[in-house]
C-alpha cells in the first residue's frame, strides 16, 4: 500500500485552505474566546484514576479497510460506550478517510456523554485546533510523524491556551524526543502509518524508553482482553480501542464484555 500518511497530510493541507475560505481563522479565534475559562473533562486525570483506562473509539471507516460501521450513530454509540465502562471517548472527525465530522462530538455530548472526548484527526495547522475547541473536545491528538518539533511545541501551547489537553502519538524510537515538548499524554501507536501494519511489540519497546511518570496510552491492535494486563504492567495507563468494538453489532456491549474479560 502507498504511503497513506503522506496522502492524508497532503489532503489535509488542501482541506484546511478550503475551510479557511468558508470561515476565517479570525472568526474561529473570536468564537473560541467565548469559551475561554469553560472547563472540559481532563483526559490525563481520567486515565490516571481509571482501573481499566479504555478509550473507546467511534470510528466508522478506515483507509485500509473501508467502511467498518457506516450506519453507526454518533448520538448512540459514544453514550453506550460511556454507559458500558469507557474511561474516555475518541471520535474520528476526518471525513474523507474515516467517515467522520466535527459535528459528531457535539452529537455525542448532546446525547449525554460527559467523559473526556479526544478529537482524533491529522492536525497540521492551528486552524484545526480552533475547530476542535469549538467542537467541544477535551483533548486533541497530535501525531509526531506529521509535525516538526517546532510545530508540535506550538500546537501543544495553543491547545493548552484554549483549555484542552494533548495526546501526542509516536510510532518509532526517532520520535521519542517529541515527548519532551510537554504533552499531557503520550500515545504509542502499534500501527505503522506508512503501511498500516500493526505490531504490538512497538508499545513494549517504546514504553521502556519513556519516563516512568509519563501517562502512556497504547493504540492499535488491541483486540484481545488478555493483552491489557501485561501492557498495564509495562506502564500503560490507557488503551485506545475502536475497530474491535465498532465492527460488532453492539459496540457498547462489546466494550462491556471486553472489560469483564480483562484478567
LINDA-V46168 format. One record per residue. RES is the residue in one letter. SS is DSSP state (helix for helix, strand for strand, loop for the rest). OMEGA is omega as a letter, one per 30 degrees, with the letter a starting at -180 (* if undefined). D_LAST is the distance of its C-alpha to the last C-alpha in Angstrom with 2 decimals. Layout:
# LINDA-V46168
res	ss	omega	d_last
RES	SS	OMEGA	D_LAST
RES	SS	OMEGA	D_LAST
This chain:
# LINDA-V46168
res	ss	omega	d_last
X	loop	a	36.31
X	loop	l	38.47
X	loop	a	37.23
X	helix	a	35.54
X	helix	a	35.13
X	helix	l	38.88
X	helix	a	39.68
X	helix	a	37.55
X	helix	l	38.94
X	helix	l	42.48
X	helix	a	42.06
X	helix	l	40.65
X	helix	l	43.80
X	helix	a	45.92
X	helix	l	43.88
X	helix	l	44.19
X	helix	l	47.94
X	helix	l	48.17
X	helix	a	46.30
X	helix	a	48.66
X	helix	a	51.63
X	helix	l	50.27
X	loop	a	49.20
X	loop	l	50.24
X	helix	l	47.93
X	helix	l	50.31
X	helix	l	49.63
X	helix	l	45.83
X	helix	a	46.33
X	helix	l	48.51
X	helix	l	46.03
X	helix	l	43.24
X	helix	l	45.50
X	helix	a	45.40
X	helix	a	41.62
X	loop	a	41.91
X	loop	l	40.47
X	loop	a	38.35
X	loop	l	34.83
X	loop	l	31.76
X	loop	a	28.11
X	loop	l	26.69
X	helix	a	23.95
X	helix	a	23.53
X	helix	a	23.28
X	helix	a	20.82
X	helix	a	18.41
X	helix	a	18.99
X	helix	a	18.40
X	loop	l	15.39
X	loop	a	11.87
X	loop	l	10.68
X	loop	a	13.87
X	strand	l	14.24
X	strand	a	17.91
X	strand	a	18.64
X	strand	l	21.75
X	strand	a	24.78
X	loop	a	26.17
X	loop	a	28.80
X	strand	l	30.06
X	strand	a	29.64
X	loop	a	32.47
X	loop	a	31.07
X	loop	a	30.09
X	strand	a	32.40
X	strand	l	31.54
X	loop	l	27.94
X	loop	a	28.65
X	loop	a	32.26
X	loop	a	32.53
X	loop	a	29.59
X	loop	a	30.94
X	loop	l	30.31
X	loop	l	31.17
X	loop	a	28.49
X	helix	l	25.30
X	helix	l	24.70
X	helix	l	25.28
X	helix	l	22.87
X	helix	a	20.21
X	helix	a	21.02
X	helix	a	20.97
X	loop	l	17.54
X	loop	l	15.73
X	loop	l	16.92
X	loop	l	17.64
X	strand	l	20.60
X	strand	l	22.45
X	strand	a	23.96
X	strand	l	27.15
X	strand	a	29.08
X	loop	l	32.72
X	loop	a	34.44
X	loop	a	36.61
X	loop	a	37.93
X	loop	a	34.84
X	loop	l	32.00
X	loop	a	33.86
X	loop	l	33.33
X	loop	l	35.62
X	loop	a	35.77
X	helix	a	36.49
X	helix	a	32.94
X	helix	l	31.85
X	helix	l	34.55
X	helix	l	33.83
X	helix	a	30.20
X	helix	l	31.41
X	helix	l	34.14
X	loop	l	31.66
X	loop	l	29.97
X	loop	l	27.40
X	loop	l	27.58
X	loop	a	24.50
X	loop	l	25.14
X	strand	l	26.37
X	strand	l	26.49
X	strand	a	29.72
X	strand	l	28.86
X	loop	l	31.98
X	loop	a	33.89
X	loop	a	35.80
X	loop	a	38.92
X	loop	l	41.29
X	helix	a	41.59
X	helix	a	42.62
X	helix	l	39.10
X	helix	l	37.79
X	helix	l	40.34
X	helix	a	39.27
X	helix	a	35.65
X	helix	a	36.87
X	helix	l	39.11
X	helix	l	36.39
X	loop	a	34.38
X	loop	l	31.57
X	loop	a	29.68
X	strand	l	29.10
X	strand	l	30.32
X	strand	l	29.01
X	strand	a	31.25
X	strand	a	30.96
X	helix	a	32.41
X	helix	a	33.66
X	helix	a	35.87
X	loop	l	37.44
X	loop	l	39.58
X	helix	l	38.59
X	helix	l	41.51
X	helix	a	40.38
X	helix	l	36.80
X	helix	a	38.06
X	helix	a	40.45
X	helix	l	37.93
X	helix	l	35.49
X	helix	l	38.43
X	helix	l	39.49
X	helix	l	36.08
X	helix	l	35.93
X	helix	a	39.53
X	loop	l	38.69
X	loop	l	35.86
X	loop	l	32.91
X	strand	a	30.18
X	strand	l	29.50
X	strand	l	26.51
X	strand	a	28.03
X	strand	l	26.70
X	strand	a	27.32
X	loop	a	27.00
X	loop	a	28.64
X	helix	a	29.76
X	helix	a	33.19
X	helix	a	31.83
X	helix	a	30.07
X	helix	l	33.19
X	helix	a	32.82
X	helix	l	30.03
X	helix	a	32.89
X	helix	l	34.59
X	loop	l	32.78
X	loop	l	30.04
X	loop	a	27.65
X	strand	l	24.56
X	strand	l	24.23
X	strand	l	22.60
X	strand	a	22.15
X	strand	l	22.75
X	loop	a	21.79
X	strand	l	24.56
X	loop	a	28.03
X	loop	l	30.23
X	loop	a	33.21
X	loop	a	31.84
X	loop	l	28.64
X	loop	a	26.85
X	strand	l	23.18
X	loop	a	21.81
X	loop	l	18.35
X	helix	l	19.82
X	helix	a	21.98
X	helix	a	19.31
X	helix	a	18.61
X	helix	a	22.37
X	helix	a	23.56
X	helix	a	21.02
X	loop	a	22.31
X	loop	l	25.78
X	loop	l	25.26
X	loop	a	25.86
X	loop	a	22.93
X	loop	l	23.80
X	loop	l	23.63
X	loop	a	21.35
X	strand	l	19.68
X	strand	l	18.47
X	strand	a	17.25
X	strand	l	19.16
X	loop	l	19.56
X	loop	a	17.91
X	loop	a	14.43
X	loop	a	14.34
X	loop	l	11.02
X	loop	a	7.56
X	helix	l	6.63
X	helix	a	9.22
X	helix	a	8.04
X	helix	l	6.45
X	helix	l	9.46
X	helix	l	11.70
X	helix	l	11.04
X	helix	l	11.93
X	loop	l	14.88
X	loop	a	16.10
X	strand	l	15.18
X	strand	a	15.37
X	strand	a	15.51
X	strand	a	14.73
X	strand	a	17.66
X	strand	l	17.11
X	loop	a	20.10
X	helix	a	21.32
X	helix	l	18.24
X	helix	a	18.71
X	helix	a	22.48
X	loop	l	23.27
X	loop	l	21.88
X	loop	a	24.42
X	loop	a	22.54
X	helix	l	20.62
X	helix	l	19.59
X	helix	l	18.17
X	helix	l	16.36
X	helix	a	14.76
X	helix	l	13.80
X	helix	l	12.30
X	helix	a	10.35
X	helix	a	8.98
X	helix	a	8.26
X	loop	l	6.15
X	loop	a	3.82
X	loop	*	0.00
